[in-house]
Amino acid sequence: MQPEPVTTQTATYREVFAVPAFRVLFASRSIAIAADSLRIVALSVLVFTATGSAWLSAVTFGIGFLPQVLGGALFGSLSDRLRPRPLIVAGYGAECLAALALATLPMPTWLRLALVGVVAVGAPVFNGASSRLVADVLTGDAYVLGRSLTSMASGGAQLLGLTVGGVAVGALGAQRALLLAAACHLLAGLIVRFGLADLPAVPATGGAVRQSWSTNAALLGDPWVRRLLLVQWLPSAFVVGAEALMVAYAGSRGFPAATLGLLMGGSPLGMLLGQLLFGRLVPPAARVRLVAPLILLLGLPPVFFAFNPPLLVCGALMVASGAGFAYSLGLQRAFVDAVPERGRGQAFGLLSTGLMTLQGVGPAVFGAVAAVTAPRWAVALAGVATVTTVLLVPPGRFLLDPGAVSTGRGKENADGQHTVPRRGAHVSDVDPGPVESAAGAGAAGDRRPLG
């Protein structure tokens, strides 16, 4: 299958939500993300109450990130090798059981953290399967808009989960709040179980771990795929490092505790607005050309924190920075065209693994900078680091027209630019032969096989 150039036709939200499978995946994932955020708040309170340690409370907040490296590296191929519906349901079921155990069983702190970490190992597999199905049922600009909706839902669900989480913990107590999180994960699993068709897995040969290692190595060894991964990983990691310092920054400025919501909620709010504006109102080709400017918008506002602006200006800067996350919309088509169809689930799992892992590393790195300098300088440095990632943005002609690049691997064209292998032209060890894709499991042209 040859990738098509980016068209000028903009999809609509109505077209995206007309696909039953997308509605199921969108609803279930939104509920699960809100439940994750609620669990994070409740467990952080439990750990802090039990230990009195601010450091352990912070570790609790990010314990679900780093273990995903292990899951993506060893088990990423399961996103394609196993049937998607039971795999996604199993993921939500594991989250549900973990929340139930945290709420009802007496455990030492280390065991609580270990339990969350073990469940996090499977996150790249479950999320990769879900992302693969979205790419299978949505094509062209509808896929980009679907990813925009997913990002907006993710930001909104996190904002809701963190906000409501504090209220829920105060009203219900941490343990009952964990029970509520378990119920939400159960609901998400039931939505998938009864709303999604049970499609077959993609046939594969060899062991799952071997295939996971070899496919990840092939993806990361591909110059074009690696570049697209880095330009999605690094800006997010750096700017999240700035966001993680908002509590320390507010404390250093003497801002009232009640104003923390203005600083911490600014970036998610900006992300929602940016995804809505650029996803729906900006034509597809223009989104591609705006990748570099939006990365600058993501990184420049934190730089101004070095000058200690007033509180309201700080809030506005965080909203503006959050809007810059819309840069990823201009990369979605290029990424899905660059990866092999039969390893698509693992490719999305690798993307998710890198995002989550580096978003866990970023706060630690810039937190260490803040410890030896001051929060305002660390926030500004995170902004500068984000701005430098604009150098990774590929030439617009490659993003606009994937078919214009060579099928050769590791070659250079006449302009000296690294060429881009077309989708499906590599990672042969996960391409055992012709196989019906999930999108083609129904009748020809039927975009509803997963409904």
C-alpha positions in Angstrom: 0.0 0.0 0.0 1.4 3.3 -1.0 0.9 6.3 1.3 -1.1 9.2 -0.1 0.1 12.8 0.0 -1.6 15.0 2.6 -4.7 16.4 1.1 -6.4 19.8 1.6 -9.7 18.3 2.6 -10.5 18.7 6.3 -12.5 16.0 8.1 -15.2 16.8 10.6 -15.9 15.5 14.1 -19.2 14.1 12.9 -17.4 11.9 10.3 -15.0 10.6 13.0 -17.7 9.9 15.5 -19.8 8.2 12.8 -17.4 5.2 13.1 -18.8 3.0 15.9 -15.4 1.5 16.8 -13.9 4.9 17.4 -16.8 5.9 19.6 -16.1 2.8 21.8 -12.4 3.3 22.0 -12.8 7.0 22.6 -15.3 6.6 25.5 -13.5 3.7 27.2 -10.1 5.4 27.0 -11.4 8.7 28.4 -13.0 6.9 31.3 -9.8 4.9 32.0 -7.6 8.0 31.9 -9.8 9.8 34.4 -9.7 6.7 36.6 -5.9 6.6 36.4 -5.7 10.2 37.5 -8.1 9.6 40.4 -6.0 6.6 41.5 -2.8 8.6 41.3 -4.2 11.3 43.6 -5.7 8.8 46.1 -2.6 6.6 46.3 -0.4 9.6 46.7 -2.5 10.7 49.7 -2.4 7.2 51.1 1.4 7.0 50.8 2.0 10.5 52.2 -0.3 9.7 55.1 1.5 6.5 55.9 5.0 7.7 55.5 5.0 11.5 55.8 7.5 11.5 52.9 7.1 14.1 50.2 9.6 12.2 48.1 7.7 8.9 48.3 4.5 10.8 47.5 6.2 12.2 44.3 7.5 8.8 43.4 3.9 7.5 43.7 2.8 10.2 41.3 5.1 9.0 38.6 5.5 5.2 39.3 3.3 4.3 36.4 5.7 5.8 33.8 9.1 4.2 33.9 8.1 0.5 34.0 6.5 1.0 30.6 10.0 0.7 29.1 10.1 -2.9 30.1 6.7 -3.7 28.7 7.4 -1.9 25.4 10.8 -3.6 25.0 9.8 -7.2 25.9 6.1 -7.5 25.1 5.3 -4.8 22.5 4.6 -7.3 19.7 1.6 -8.6 21.7 -0.3 -5.5 20.5 -0.4 -7.2 17.1 -0.1 -10.9 18.0 -3.2 -11.1 20.3 -6.8 -10.4 19.5 -7.4 -6.7 20.2 -10.7 -6.9 22.1 -9.7 -9.4 24.8 -6.3 -7.7 25.1 -7.8 -4.2 25.8 -10.4 -5.7 28.2 -7.6 -7.5 30.0 -5.7 -4.2 30.4 -8.7 -2.4 32.0 -9.4 -5.5 34.1 -5.8 -5.5 35.5 -6.2 -1.8 36.4 -9.5 -2.5 38.1 -8.1 -5.4 40.2 -5.0 -3.3 41.1 -7.2 -0.4 42.4 -9.4 -2.9 44.3 -6.3 -4.4 46.0 -4.9 -1.0 46.9 -8.2 0.0 48.4 -9.0 -3.1 50.4 -5.8 -5.0 51.2 -3.3 -3.8 53.9 0.1 -3.4 52.2 3.4 -1.8 53.0 4.3 1.2 50.8 6.8 -0.7 48.7 4.3 -3.3 47.8 1.7 -0.7 46.7 4.3 1.0 44.5 5.4 -2.4 43.1 1.8 -3.4 42.3 1.3 -0.1 40.3 4.6 -0.7 38.5 3.8 -4.2 37.5 0.5 -3.2 36.0 2.2 -0.3 34.2 4.5 -2.8 32.4 1.5 -3.9 30.3 0.4 -0.4 29.4 2.3 -0.2 26.1 0.7 -3.4 24.9 -2.9 -2.4 25.7 -2.4 1.2 24.4 -0.7 0.0 21.3 -3.6 -2.3 20.4 -6.1 0.5 20.9 -4.1 3.0 18.8 -3.7 0.4 16.1 -7.4 0.0 15.8 -7.9 3.7 15.6 -5.4 3.8 12.7 -7.2 0.9 11.1 -10.7 2.4 11.1 -9.9 6.0 10.4 -8.1 7.1 7.2 -6.7 10.3 5.8 -7.5 13.5 7.7 -10.2 11.6 9.7 -7.3 9.7 11.4 -5.5 13.0 12.3 -8.8 14.4 13.7 -9.4 11.2 15.6 -6.0 11.5 17.2 -6.7 15.1 18.0 -10.0 14.1 19.7 -8.1 11.4 21.6 -5.5 13.9 22.8 -8.2 16.4 23.9 -10.0 13.6 25.7 -6.7 12.6 27.4 -6.0 16.1 28.6 -9.6 16.7 29.7 -9.8 13.4 31.5 -6.5 14.0 33.2 -7.7 17.5 34.2 -11.0 16.1 35.4 -9.4 13.2 37.2 -6.8 15.3 39.0 -9.4 18.0 39.9 -12.2 15.6 40.9 -9.6 13.3 42.5 -8.8 15.9 45.2 -12.5 16.5 45.9 -13.2 12.8 45.9 -10.4 12.0 48.3 -11.5 14.8 50.6 -15.2 13.7 50.5 -14.8 9.9 50.4 -11.4 9.2 51.8 -8.5 7.8 49.8 -9.6 4.2 50.0 -13.1 4.8 48.8 -11.7 7.0 46.0 -9.6 4.0 44.9 -12.8 1.9 44.8 -14.4 4.6 42.5 -11.3 4.3 40.3 -11.7 0.5 40.1 -15.4 1.0 39.1 -14.4 3.3 36.3 -11.9 0.8 35.0 -14.5 -1.9 35.1 -16.9 0.3 33.2 -14.2 1.0 30.5 -13.6 -2.8 30.1 -17.4 -3.5 29.8 -17.7 -0.8 27.1 -15.0 -2.5 25.1 -16.2 -6.0 25.7 -19.8 -5.3 24.5 -19.1 -2.5 22.0 -16.2 -3.8 20.0 -16.2 -6.7 17.5 -13.8 -9.6 18.3 -11.3 -9.3 15.4 -8.5 -11.8 14.8 -4.9 -11.1 15.6 -2.3 -10.5 13.0 -0.5 -13.8 12.2 3.2 -13.8 13.4 6.1 -16.1 13.6 8.7 -16.6 16.3 8.6 -15.8 19.9 6.9 -12.7 21.3 10.0 -11.3 23.1 12.3 -11.9 20.1 9.8 -10.2 17.8 9.4 -7.3 20.2 13.2 -6.8 20.4 13.8 -7.1 16.7 10.8 -4.9 15.7 11.8 -2.2 18.1 15.4 -2.4 16.9 14.2 -2.1 13.3 11.9 0.9 14.1 14.6 2.7 16.0 17.2 1.8 13.4 15.1 3.4 10.6 16.4 7.0 10.4 13.0 8.4 9.3 10.9 6.6 12.0 13.5 7.4 14.6 13.3 11.1 13.7 9.5 11.1 13.9 9.6 9.4 17.3 12.2 11.8 18.7 10.3 14.9 17.5 7.2 13.6 19.3 9.1 12.4 22.5 11.5 15.2 23.3 9.4 18.4 23.3 6.8 16.8 25.5 9.4 15.4 27.9 11.1 18.8 28.3 7.9 20.9 28.7 6.4 18.4 31.2 9.6 18.9 33.2 8.6 22.6 33.4 5.0 21.7 34.3 6.2 19.4 37.1 8.0 22.4 38.8 4.9 24.6 39.1 4.3 23.6 42.8 7.9 24.5 43.6 7.8 27.6 41.5 4.6 28.8 43.2 6.2 28.1 46.6 9.3 30.1 45.7 7.2 33.0 44.6 4.9 32.9 47.7 1.8 32.3 45.7 -1.2 31.1 47.7 -1.9 27.4 47.6 -5.3 28.1 46.2 -3.7 29.4 43.0 -2.0 26.2 42.1 -4.9 25.1 40.0 -4.3 28.2 37.8 -0.7 27.1 37.1 -1.1 23.3 36.9 -4.4 23.4 35.0 -3.1 26.0 32.4 -1.2 23.5 30.2 -4.1 20.9 29.9 -6.5 23.7 29.2 -4.2 25.1 26.5 -3.8 21.6 25.0 -7.6 21.2 24.8 -7.9 24.6 23.0 -5.0 24.0 20.7 -6.1 20.6 19.6 -9.7 21.9 19.0 -8.5 25.0 17.0 -5.8 23.4 14.9 -7.5 20.1 14.5 -10.9 21.4 13.3 -10.2 24.8 11.8 -6.7 24.5 10.2 -6.4 22.6 6.9 -4.3 19.4 6.9 -1.4 20.9 4.8 -1.3 24.0 7.0 -1.0 21.8 10.1 2.1 20.2 8.7 3.7 23.6 8.0 2.9 24.7 11.5 4.8 21.9 13.3 7.9 24.0 13.9 6.1 27.2 14.9 3.9 25.3 17.4 7.0 23.7 18.9 8.3 27.2 19.5 5.0 28.1 21.0 5.3 25.1 23.3 8.8 26.0 24.5 9.0 29.8 24.6 6.4 30.6 27.3 8.3 28.7 30.1 11.4 30.8 29.2 9.7 33.9 30.5 9.4 32.3 34.0 13.0 33.3 34.5 11.7 36.9 34.9 9.2 36.1 37.6 6.1 37.5 35.9 2.9 38.1 37.9 0.6 35.2 38.7 -2.0 35.8 36.0 0.8 36.2 33.4 2.2 32.8 34.6 -1.2 31.2 34.1 -1.5 32.7 30.6 2.0 31.5 29.7 1.1 27.9 30.7 -2.1 28.1 28.6 -0.2 29.3 25.6 2.5 26.6 26.0 -0.2 23.9 26.3 -1.6 25.1 22.9 1.7 24.2 21.4 1.1 20.5 21.9 -1.0 20.7 18.7 2.2 20.4 16.8 1.8 16.7 16.9 -1.2 16.9 14.6 1.1 17.7 11.7 3.2 14.5 12.3 0.4 11.9 12.6 -0.1 11.1 8.9 3.7 10.9 8.4 4.2 8.5 11.3 1.4 6.1 10.4 2.7 6.0 6.8 6.2 5.3 8.0 5.6 2.2 10.1 4.7 -1.3 8.7 1.1 -2.1 8.8 1.6 -5.5 10.3 3.7 -4.0 13.1 1.6 -1.0 13.6 0.4 -1.9 17.1 3.9 -2.3 18.3 5.0 1.0 16.7 2.2 2.9 18.5 3.2 1.0 21.7 6.8 2.2 21.2 5.6 5.8 20.7 3.6 5.6 23.9 6.4 4.0 25.8 8.8 6.7 24.9 6.3 9.4 25.7 5.5 8.0 29.1 9.1 7.2 30.0 10.6 10.5 29.1 7.7 12.4 30.7 8.8 10.6 33.9 12.5 11.4 33.3 12.0 15.1 32.4 10.6 16.1 35.8 13.4 14.3 37.6 16.1 16.0 35.5 14.7 19.5 35.7 13.8 19.0 39.4 17.5 18.3 40.0 18.4 21.5 38.2 15.9 23.4 40.4 17.5 21.9 43.5 20.9 23.3 42.7 19.7 26.6 41.2 16.1 27.9 41.6 12.7 26.8 40.2 12.5 29.7 37.8 15.8 28.9 36.2 14.9 25.2 35.8 11.5 26.1 34.2 13.2 28.5 31.8 15.9 25.8 31.0 13.1 23.3 30.2 11.6 25.9 27.8 15.0 26.4 26.1 15.5 22.7 25.7 12.0 22.4 24.2 12.8 25.2 21.7 16.0 23.4 20.5 13.9 20.4 19.4 12.6 22.4 16.5 15.8 21.3 14.8 14.4 17.8 14.6 11.4 18.8 12.5 11.7 17.1 9.1 11.4 19.1 5.9 7.8 19.9 5.1 7.9 18.3 1.7 8.5 14.9 3.2 5.6 15.3 5.7 3.3 16.7 3.1 4.0 14.0 0.5 5.3 10.7 1.9 5.3 9.2 -1.7 7.9 11.7 -2.8 10.7 9.9 -0.9 12.8 6.9 -1.9 11.9 3.3 -1.0 15.6 2.7 -0.3 16.8 2.5 3.3 19.5 4.7 4.7 20.1 6.5 1.3 20.4 10.1 0.6 18.6 12.0 -2.2 20.0 14.7 -4.5 19.5 17.4 -1.9 21.5 15.5 0.7 18.4 14.8 2.8 18.0 11.3 4.4 15.4 9.4 2.4 12.3 7.9 3.9 11.4 4.2 3.4 7.8 3.8 2.5 5.3 2.1 4.8 5.7 -1.7 4.8 9.1 -1.5 3.0 11.0 -2.7 6.1 10.8 -4.8 9.3 10.4 -7.9 7.3 10.5 -10.2 10.3 7.0 -9.1 11.3 5.6 -9.4 7.8 5.2 -13.1 7.3 3.0 -12.6 4.2 -0.3 -11.3 2.9 -2.7 -10.9 5.7 -6.1 -9.2 6.0 -5.8 -6.0 8.0 -8.3 -5.1 10.8 -9.7 -2.4 8.6 -10.4 -4.9 5.8 -12.0 -7.6 8.0 -15.4 -6.7 6.8 -16.8 -6.1 3.3 -14.8 -4.1 0.9 -15.0 -0.4 1.7 -16.9 -1.0 5.0 -15.3 1.3 7.6 -17.4 -0.3 10.4 -15.9 -3.7 11.0 -15.0 -2.9 14.6 -18.4 -1.5 15.5 
